[in-house]
Amino acid sequence: MKIDFARPDREHEAIRDELEQAASRVLRSGRFILGEEVARFERAFADAVGAAHAVGVSSGTDALATALHALDVHQGDEVIVGAFGFVASPEAVLRTGARPVFVDVEPAALALDPRKVAAALTPRTRAVVSVDLFGVIHDLSPLRAAAPGVAIVEDAAQALGAKFGEASAGTLGDIGVYSFFPSKALGAAGDAGACVTKDEALALRMLQVRAHGAGKTHPWEIHGGNYRLDALQAALLGAKLAPWPSRLSRRKSIGARLVDAARRGGATPIVGSSRCEPCFAPLAIRVPESRRNECLARLRERGIDARVHYPATLPASPPFAPYAASSFPEAERATRELVSIPCHPEMTDEEVVELEGALGSLLG
């Protein structure tokens, strides 16, 4: 049985009429950049995650750049980022002219280690980027205590729908950012993203940043870029918001079953603290380094699209080697032990049962 990492085609088939109507509406309107479609989606998305303001942008990576520009991060500044995870965090920092400062993660949920953050602070530290990896949301209070007065950008690109207590992923920082890459919990038919904040002044700055830093007309007043959300993607995302709660519920239900199975099989799922309600995008499990290749082979033999998402730390990547000033033992250990497991609401019941069986005997 083949179990794919994502099946947006199945999702789209279930709401084909709604998506086609949304696309047709945009094409008939002749308004393809920003406009009411984008504004309508921004209002609906802000309501969905419990944010005061949402700003639609062109991708999750561009959302990070938009957030950092809005916080006035520029050349000569430093931004603290995790040593483990996706490339977008340090990449966005470099786009502002600032310097990424890598710190190690803690092992349980792969969040920034607050002690390492405190040790990395300098007078040039302008912001901290905290990433909710693998759909696991973190308590940001220890980070705020470790870096008082420093802005926190919460990268919730992998965690839309996760909760920490009553708070939704993306709403715990000064700015939260999301990706709507097609395989995400809420996926566009291409690239798209969003930023949220409770600060009206920051929201207004982000609206400027996404349109080259311009005011209502001219001149260009602040640093920015071409980070605008297409009307077509906004319309498609808006059509997907209605069924999103039920899809999220199924994703979490499947994830809980897979967590139990992985534990029975001797693996350690990455699920965060007791206050975290993860969204499993995807499910990450930790296995002994000596057996990871074996585990991957066993899963793939059964048709399961198991992956190693981050086989190297970010500071070990050539573009960031000049910024690697120390060692990162927990990040390095994560690169050797983690396996990513498919978990999405389009999985059939038969696929879930098959995956449970595979995980339940993984290390047996």
C-alpha positions in Angstrom: 0.0 0.0 0.0 1.4 3.4 -1.0 1.0 6.1 1.7 2.0 9.6 0.4 3.2 12.4 2.5 0.4 14.7 1.3 -2.6 14.3 -1.1 -3.8 17.7 -2.0 -5.5 16.2 -5.0 -7.9 14.3 -2.7 -8.6 17.4 -0.8 -9.3 19.4 -4.0 -11.6 16.7 -5.4 -13.8 16.9 -2.3 -14.4 20.6 -2.8 -13.9 20.9 -6.5 -17.0 23.0 -7.2 -16.1 25.6 -4.5 -12.6 25.9 -5.8 -13.7 26.3 -9.4 -16.2 28.9 -8.5 -13.6 30.8 -6.5 -11.1 30.7 -9.4 -13.8 31.7 -11.9 -14.8 34.7 -9.7 -11.3 36.0 -9.7 -10.7 35.5 -13.4 -14.0 37.3 -14.2 -13.1 40.2 -11.9 -9.9 41.1 -13.7 -8.3 42.0 -10.3 -5.4 39.6 -9.7 -3.2 41.4 -7.2 -4.4 42.2 -3.7 -7.9 43.7 -3.8 -11.1 42.5 -2.0 -10.4 38.8 -2.4 -7.2 39.2 -0.4 -8.8 41.5 2.1 -11.7 39.1 2.6 -9.3 36.2 3.2 -7.2 38.2 5.6 -10.3 39.0 7.7 -11.4 35.3 7.7 -8.0 34.0 8.5 -7.5 36.4 11.4 -10.8 35.2 12.8 -9.8 31.6 12.3 -6.6 31.8 14.3 -7.8 34.4 16.8 -5.5 37.3 15.7 -6.4 40.9 15.5 -4.7 41.5 12.1 -3.6 39.3 9.2 -1.6 40.3 6.2 -1.5 38.0 3.2 1.9 37.6 1.5 3.5 35.6 -1.3 5.0 32.7 0.7 6.0 31.5 4.1 9.6 32.6 3.6 8.4 36.0 2.4 6.2 36.2 5.5 9.4 35.9 7.6 11.1 38.7 5.6 8.0 40.9 5.9 7.9 40.4 9.6 11.6 41.2 10.0 11.4 44.3 7.8 8.3 45.5 9.8 10.4 45.2 13.0 13.0 47.4 11.3 15.7 44.7 11.2 18.5 45.9 9.0 22.2 45.8 8.3 24.3 45.6 11.5 21.5 43.9 13.5 21.5 40.3 14.7 18.6 37.9 14.8 18.7 34.7 16.8 17.6 31.6 15.0 17.6 27.8 15.7 20.4 25.6 14.4 17.9 22.9 13.4 15.1 23.2 10.9 14.2 24.7 7.6 16.4 27.2 5.7 13.8 30.0 5.7 14.7 31.5 9.0 18.4 32.4 8.4 17.6 33.0 4.7 15.1 35.7 5.6 17.5 37.3 8.1 20.2 37.6 5.4 17.6 39.3 3.1 17.3 42.1 5.6 21.1 42.6 5.7 21.2 41.4 9.3 23.3 38.5 10.7 21.8 35.2 11.8 23.0 34.0 15.2 22.5 30.3 15.6 21.7 28.7 18.9 21.0 25.1 19.9 17.6 23.6 20.5 16.3 21.7 23.5 15.6 18.0 22.8 12.0 17.4 23.8 10.2 19.7 21.3 13.2 21.1 19.3 12.4 24.6 20.5 15.1 27.3 21.1 17.0 26.6 24.3 16.3 29.8 26.4 19.7 29.5 28.1 21.5 29.5 24.8 19.4 32.4 23.6 20.3 34.4 26.7 24.0 33.6 26.2 23.8 34.8 22.5 22.3 38.2 23.2 24.3 41.3 22.3 23.5 45.0 22.0 22.8 44.3 18.3 20.1 41.6 18.9 17.0 42.9 17.2 14.7 39.8 17.1 14.4 36.1 17.8 12.7 33.7 15.4 11.0 30.7 17.2 9.9 27.9 14.9 7.0 25.5 15.7 8.7 22.5 14.0 6.6 19.5 13.0 3.3 21.1 14.2 4.5 21.5 17.8 3.8 24.8 19.4 6.0 26.1 22.3 5.6 28.3 25.4 7.3 31.5 24.5 7.4 32.8 28.1 10.9 31.4 28.8 12.2 33.1 25.6 10.7 36.4 26.7 12.4 36.1 30.1 15.7 35.1 28.4 15.6 38.0 25.9 13.6 40.9 27.6 12.6 43.6 25.2 13.6 41.7 22.1 10.8 41.0 19.5 9.8 37.4 18.9 8.7 36.2 15.5 6.8 32.9 15.8 7.2 30.8 12.7 4.1 28.7 12.6 4.5 27.5 9.0 4.3 23.9 10.1 1.9 24.4 13.0 -1.3 26.0 11.7 -4.1 24.6 13.9 -1.8 23.6 16.8 -2.7 25.0 20.3 -0.8 26.0 23.4 -3.5 26.2 26.0 -6.2 28.3 24.4 -3.7 30.1 22.1 -3.4 29.2 18.4 0.0 28.7 16.8 1.2 32.0 15.4 -0.4 34.2 18.0 2.1 33.9 20.8 4.9 36.1 19.4 4.9 39.8 18.4 4.3 38.6 14.8 3.3 35.1 13.7 4.0 33.8 10.2 2.5 31.0 8.1 3.1 29.1 4.9 0.3 28.0 2.6 2.5 25.7 0.6 0.3 23.1 -1.1 1.1 20.3 1.4 0.5 22.4 4.5 -2.6 22.1 6.8 -4.1 24.9 4.8 -2.5 24.8 1.3 -2.8 27.1 -1.7 -2.5 26.0 -5.3 1.0 27.4 -5.3 3.0 29.6 -2.9 1.3 31.9 -0.4 1.7 32.9 3.2 0.5 35.3 5.9 1.6 37.3 8.9 -0.6 38.0 12.0 -0.2 40.4 14.9 -2.2 42.1 17.6 -0.3 45.3 17.1 -2.0 47.6 14.6 1.1 49.6 13.9 3.0 46.5 13.0 0.2 45.4 10.8 0.2 48.7 8.9 4.0 48.4 8.5 3.6 44.9 7.1 1.1 46.2 4.6 3.7 48.7 3.4 6.5 46.1 3.4 4.7 43.7 1.1 4.3 46.4 -1.5 7.9 47.5 -1.8 7.8 49.7 1.3 5.6 52.2 -0.4 3.1 54.6 1.2 -0.3 55.0 -0.3 1.3 56.0 -3.6 4.9 57.2 -3.4 7.7 57.5 -2.3 9.0 54.2 -1.1 9.3 54.9 2.6 10.7 51.7 4.2 12.6 48.6 3.2 10.3 46.0 1.7 9.8 43.8 -1.3 7.3 42.3 -3.8 5.6 40.1 -1.2 2.0 40.5 -2.3 -0.6 37.7 -2.1 -2.3 36.9 -5.4 -6.0 37.3 -5.5 -6.4 33.8 -7.0 -4.6 32.1 -4.1 -6.5 34.2 -1.6 -9.8 33.1 -3.2 -8.8 29.4 -3.2 -7.6 29.6 0.4 -10.9 31.3 1.4 -12.8 28.4 -0.1 -10.7 26.0 1.9 -11.3 27.7 5.2 -14.9 26.4 5.6 -13.9 22.7 5.7 -10.6 23.4 7.4 -11.8 22.8 11.0 -13.1 19.3 10.2 -9.9 18.5 8.3 -7.9 19.7 11.2 -9.9 17.6 13.6 -9.2 14.5 11.5 -5.5 15.3 11.2 -5.2 15.5 15.0 -7.2 12.3 15.5 -5.0 10.4 13.1 -1.9 12.0 14.7 -3.0 10.8 18.2 -3.4 7.2 16.9 0.0 7.3 15.2 1.7 8.7 18.4 0.3 5.7 20.4 1.5 3.3 17.7 5.0 4.8 17.6 5.3 4.6 21.3 4.3 0.9 21.2 7.0 0.4 18.5 9.7 1.9 20.7 10.0 5.3 19.1 9.7 8.7 20.8 7.2 11.1 19.1 7.9 14.8 19.1 4.7 16.2 20.7 5.7 19.0 23.0 4.6 19.7 26.6 1.3 18.6 28.2 -0.2 22.1 27.3 0.6 21.6 23.6 -2.0 20.3 21.2 0.1 19.5 18.1 -1.2 19.4 14.6 1.2 16.7 13.3 2.4 18.4 10.2 4.0 15.9 9.9 4.5 13.5 12.8 8.2 13.4 13.8 9.6 10.5 15.7 13.0 10.0 17.3 14.7 6.6 16.9 18.2 5.4 17.9 20.8 6.7 15.5 22.1 3.2 14.9 18.7 2.0 13.6 17.4 5.0 11.7 18.4 3.7 8.3 16.8 0.4 9.1 13.6 2.1 10.2 13.4 4.1 7.1 14.0 1.0 4.9 11.3 -1.0 6.8 8.7 1.8 6.4 9.5 2.4 2.7 9.3 -1.3 2.0 5.7 -1.0 3.1 5.1 1.9 0.7 5.2 4.6 3.4 6.8 7.8 2.4 8.9 8.2 5.5 11.5 11.0 5.2 14.5 12.7 6.9 13.6 16.3 6.6 16.7 17.9 8.0 19.8 15.7 7.6 22.2 18.5 8.5 22.1 21.5 10.8 21.7 24.9 9.3 25.1 26.1 10.4 26.6 23.1 8.6 25.2 24.3 5.3 27.6 26.2 3.1 25.7 29.5 2.9 25.7 29.8 6.7 29.1 28.4 7.6 30.5 32.0 8.2 27.9 32.4 11.0 28.6 29.0 12.8 30.4 30.2 15.9 29.9 27.3 18.2 28.7 23.6 18.4 25.1 22.5 18.4 25.0 19.1 20.0 21.2 18.8 20.3 20.6 20.0 16.7 23.2 17.6 15.5 21.6 14.7 17.4 18.3 15.6 15.9 19.7 15.3 12.4 20.8 11.7 13.1 17.7 10.5 15.0 14.5 12.0 13.5 12.1 10.4 11.0 9.1 12.2 9.5 5.9 10.2 9.1 3.0 11.0 6.9 0.0 12.4 8.8 -2.8 14.2 6.9 -6.6 14.2 6.9 -6.8 12.8 3.3 -5.4 9.5 4.5 -8.0 6.7 4.2 -8.9 4.6 7.2 -7.1 1.7 5.6 -3.9 3.7 5.2 -4.1 4.8 8.8 -4.4 1.2 10.0 -1.5 0.2 7.8 0.6 3.0 9.2 -0.3 2.1 12.8 0.8 -1.4 12.2 4.1 -0.4 10.7 4.9 2.0 13.5 3.7 -0.4 16.2 6.4 -2.9 15.2 9.0 -0.4 14.1 11.8 -1.3 16.5 10.6 -4.8 17.3 
